[in-house]
Amino acid sequence: MSEEEDEIILSELNDDELVEQMFDDLYDGLKDEIEEGVNILLERGWQPYDILTKALVGGMTIVGNDFRDGILFVPEVLLAANAMKGGMGILKPLLIETDAPRMGKMVIGTVKGDIHDIGKNLVAMMMEGAGFEVVDLGINNAVEAYMEAIETEGPDILGMSALLTTTMPYMKVVIDTLKEQGIRDDYIVLVGGAPLNEEFGRAIGADAYCRDAAVAVETAKLMVARKHNQGVAS
């Protein structure tokens, strides 16, 4: 099927059908179709925030749930997240213009000495897919990089990732620095990575250990809502 034929089909769907189709296209990682769907909804007068929450976040919630339940795996989720980023590329400048509300803001990075970033990238993309603003610091971040980022960005959440047993203790260095500066309670600190566990997370003073990206999103939603006294619908 050609792109032109596919566009005609998408444009002939009513709004509800198009949103459902976008769920399927996100699930299948079809970036071009997601971008087209976003543009069609914009042409129909949809607000950027409604497209984000109802079409993109709605679709990524399904992806996240199936990833959590072992139905989807990392390669499929990365494709879905890439398709989501295509839609977000169109919406982000419009969301800034309209001063749309957001779920929250996260600064995330891999700690000093560690250059592994697949897990961290997946969390960042899934968080964006859930409606969070994400500032990705990349790999090999010293404590100074985290401190500078939280001062500049003012996030709700600080996320740290490590894949090596030799680098995971550095997370405590960052948390201890937050404590020394008297700002630890200003941020939700989430940690993750293959060698970590809940006991380690508690021992270093993190708010939560997240075993995968889906858990990170669920935890972030819960803790940000609690922090803002918004409550969470049961």
C-alpha positions as CSV (number, residue, x, y, z in Angstrom):
1,M,0.0,0.0,0.0
2,S,1.4,3.4,-0.9
3,E,1.7,6.3,1.5
4,E,-0.9,8.3,-0.4
5,E,-3.4,5.4,-0.2
6,D,-2.7,5.1,3.5
7,E,-3.3,8.8,4.0
8,I,-6.6,8.6,2.3
9,I,-7.7,5.8,4.5
10,L,-6.7,7.6,7.7
11,S,-8.3,10.8,6.6
12,E,-11.6,9.0,5.9
13,L,-11.9,7.7,9.5
14,N,-14.0,9.7,12.0
15,D,-12.2,11.0,15.1
16,D,-12.9,8.0,17.3
17,E,-11.8,5.5,14.6
18,L,-8.7,7.5,13.9
19,V,-7.7,7.5,17.6
20,E,-8.2,3.8,17.7
21,Q,-6.1,3.4,14.6
22,M,-3.4,5.5,16.1
23,F,-3.4,3.1,19.1
24,D,-2.7,0.2,16.7
25,D,-0.1,2.2,14.7
26,L,1.8,3.1,17.9
27,Y,1.6,-0.5,19.0
28,D,3.2,-1.5,15.6
29,G,5.8,1.3,15.7
30,L,4.5,3.0,12.5
31,K,6.0,6.5,12.8
32,D,4.8,7.9,9.5
33,E,1.2,6.9,10.2
34,I,1.4,8.5,13.7
35,E,2.7,11.7,12.3
36,E,-0.1,11.7,9.7
37,G,-2.7,11.0,12.3
38,V,-1.5,13.9,14.5
39,N,-1.7,16.2,11.5
40,I,-5.2,15.1,10.6
41,L,-6.4,15.7,14.2
42,L,-4.8,19.1,14.2
43,E,-6.5,20.0,10.9
44,R,-9.8,18.9,12.5
45,G,-9.3,21.4,15.2
46,W,-8.1,19.2,18.0
47,Q,-6.1,20.9,20.8
48,P,-2.5,19.6,20.9
49,Y,-2.9,18.6,24.6
50,D,-5.9,16.5,23.7
51,I,-4.0,14.7,20.9
52,L,-1.2,14.0,23.3
53,T,-3.3,12.6,26.1
54,K,-6.1,10.8,24.2
55,A,-4.2,9.5,21.2
56,L,-0.5,9.2,22.0
57,V,-0.5,8.7,25.8
58,G,-3.5,6.5,25.4
59,G,-1.7,4.3,22.9
60,M,1.5,4.2,24.8
61,T,-0.4,3.1,28.0
62,I,-1.4,0.0,26.1
63,V,2.2,-0.6,25.0
64,G,3.5,0.0,28.5
65,N,1.0,-2.5,30.0
66,D,1.8,-5.2,27.5
67,F,5.5,-4.6,28.1
68,R,5.0,-4.9,31.9
69,D,3.0,-8.2,31.3
70,G,5.6,-9.7,29.1
71,I,3.6,-9.5,25.9
72,L,5.8,-7.0,24.2
73,F,9.6,-6.8,24.5
74,V,12.3,-4.1,24.4
75,P,12.7,-4.0,20.5
76,E,8.9,-3.5,20.0
77,V,8.7,-0.9,22.7
78,L,11.6,1.0,21.2
79,L,9.8,1.1,17.9
80,A,6.6,2.3,19.6
81,A,8.5,4.9,21.5
82,N,10.1,6.1,18.2
83,A,6.7,6.4,16.6
84,M,5.5,8.4,19.7
85,K,8.5,10.7,19.3
86,G,7.5,11.4,15.7
87,G,4.1,12.6,16.9
88,M,5.7,14.5,19.8
89,G,7.9,16.3,17.4
90,I,4.9,17.9,15.8
91,L,3.1,18.6,19.1
92,K,5.9,19.8,21.3
93,P,6.2,23.3,19.9
94,L,2.4,23.7,19.9
95,L,2.2,22.5,23.5
96,I,4.8,25.1,24.5
97,E,2.8,27.8,22.7
98,T,-0.4,26.9,24.4
99,D,1.2,26.5,27.9
100,A,-0.4,23.1,28.2
101,P,-0.3,21.2,31.5
102,R,2.1,18.4,31.8
103,M,2.4,15.3,34.0
104,G,5.7,16.5,35.4
105,K,9.3,16.9,34.6
106,M,12.2,14.4,34.9
107,V,16.0,14.7,34.6
108,I,17.5,11.3,33.9
109,G,21.0,10.0,33.2
110,T,23.4,7.1,33.6
111,V,25.8,7.6,36.5
112,K,29.6,8.3,36.4
113,G,31.7,5.5,35.0
114,D,28.8,3.8,33.2
115,I,28.2,4.1,29.5
116,H,25.2,1.8,29.1
117,D,22.1,3.6,28.1
118,I,19.5,1.3,26.5
119,G,17.5,0.9,29.7
120,K,17.8,4.6,30.4
121,N,16.7,5.5,26.9
122,L,13.7,3.2,27.2
123,V,12.6,4.8,30.5
124,A,13.1,8.3,29.0
125,M,11.0,7.5,25.9
126,M,8.3,5.7,28.0
127,M,8.1,8.7,30.3
128,E,7.7,11.0,27.4
129,G,5.0,8.6,26.1
130,A,3.2,9.1,29.4
131,G,3.2,12.9,29.1
132,F,6.2,13.8,31.1
133,E,8.8,16.3,30.0
134,V,12.2,14.5,30.0
135,V,15.7,16.0,30.1
136,D,18.1,13.2,29.2
137,L,21.7,13.9,30.4
138,G,23.1,10.8,28.6
139,I,25.8,8.6,30.0
140,N,28.7,8.9,32.5
141,N,27.3,11.7,34.7
142,A,29.2,13.0,37.6
143,V,27.4,14.5,40.6
144,E,28.0,18.0,39.3
145,A,26.1,17.2,36.1
146,Y,23.0,16.1,38.1
147,M,23.2,19.1,40.4
148,E,23.5,21.6,37.5
149,A,20.6,19.9,35.7
150,I,18.2,20.0,38.6
151,E,19.1,23.6,39.4
152,T,18.6,24.6,35.7
153,E,15.6,22.5,34.9
154,G,13.7,22.4,38.2
155,P,12.4,18.8,37.7
156,D,9.9,16.9,39.8
157,I,12.0,13.7,39.4
158,L,15.6,12.7,39.3
159,G,16.3,9.4,37.6
160,M,19.6,7.5,37.7
161,S,20.6,4.4,35.9
162,A,23.5,1.9,36.2
163,L,24.2,-1.4,34.6
164,L,27.5,-2.2,36.4
165,T,27.9,-3.3,40.0
166,T,31.0,-1.1,40.1
167,T,29.0,2.1,39.2
168,M,25.8,1.6,41.1
169,P,27.2,2.9,44.4
170,Y,27.7,6.3,42.8
171,M,23.9,6.8,43.0
172,K,24.4,7.2,46.8
173,V,27.0,10.0,46.1
174,V,24.4,11.9,44.3
175,I,21.7,11.4,46.9
176,D,24.1,12.3,49.7
177,T,25.0,15.5,47.9
178,L,21.3,16.4,47.7
179,K,21.1,15.8,51.4
180,E,24.2,17.9,52.2
181,Q,22.7,20.8,50.2
182,G,19.4,20.5,52.0
183,I,17.4,19.8,48.9
184,R,16.8,16.0,49.0
185,D,13.1,16.3,49.8
186,D,12.5,18.6,46.8
187,Y,12.9,15.8,44.3
188,I,11.6,12.3,43.7
189,V,14.6,10.1,43.2
190,L,14.1,7.0,41.1
191,V,16.8,4.5,40.4
192,G,17.1,1.5,38.1
193,G,19.4,-0.9,36.3
194,A,20.0,-4.6,36.0
195,P,22.1,-5.1,39.2
196,L,19.9,-3.1,41.4
197,N,17.0,-4.2,43.6
198,E,14.5,-2.7,46.1
199,E,16.8,-3.3,49.1
200,F,19.6,-1.3,47.4
201,G,17.3,1.5,46.5
202,R,16.2,1.8,50.1
203,A,19.8,1.5,51.4
204,I,21.0,4.5,49.4
205,G,18.0,6.7,50.2
206,A,16.1,6.6,46.8
207,D,12.4,7.0,46.8
208,A,11.9,3.9,44.6
209,Y,13.7,1.2,42.6
210,C,12.1,0.6,39.3
211,R,12.8,-2.8,37.7
212,D,11.8,-1.7,34.2
213,A,10.4,1.3,32.2
214,A,6.8,0.4,32.7
215,V,7.2,0.3,36.5
216,A,9.1,3.6,36.3
217,V,6.2,5.3,34.5
218,E,3.6,3.9,37.0
219,T,5.8,4.9,40.0
220,A,6.4,8.4,38.6
221,K,2.7,9.0,38.0
222,L,1.9,7.9,41.6
223,M,4.6,9.9,43.3
224,V,4.1,13.1,41.3
225,A,0.4,13.0,42.0
226,R,1.1,12.4,45.7
227,K,3.7,15.2,45.7
228,H,1.2,17.6,44.1
229,N,-1.6,16.5,46.4
230,Q,-3.6,15.6,43.3
231,G,-4.5,12.1,44.4
232,V,-4.7,9.1,42.0
233,A,-7.9,7.8,40.7
234,S,-8.5,4.2,41.8
